Amino acid sequence: MAKKTSPTALSPDEIELLFESIALDHLFIETLVTQHSDRLDFHDVSVWGVKSALQAAFDAGLRAAGGAPNQAVHRVRKVHPGNGSTVALQA
């Protein structure tokens, strides 16, 4: 039997922004957009940075499931070429 999934309270744009926020805040990766350059697409990260990023993702999952109080994330997505919209995330 297929496992039922519950809908998330975040839109796909907000989820992407959350991913970008975690990558920047914990791994110091400025964009998750493929740049087609090894120098820009591959990063050396510390194990404590990975652990911190995983904890942030876990905490975001708890908040989405209603298991922890909501915390505001104050980050605005950079406007990428060809993408005229800017999205703010309030998680």
Buried (B, 14 or more C-beta within 10 A) or exposed (E): EEEEEEEEEBEEEBBBBBBBBBBBBBBEBEBEBEEEEEEEEEEEBEEEBEEBBEEBBEBBEEBBEEEEEEEEBEBEBEEEEEEEEEBEBEB
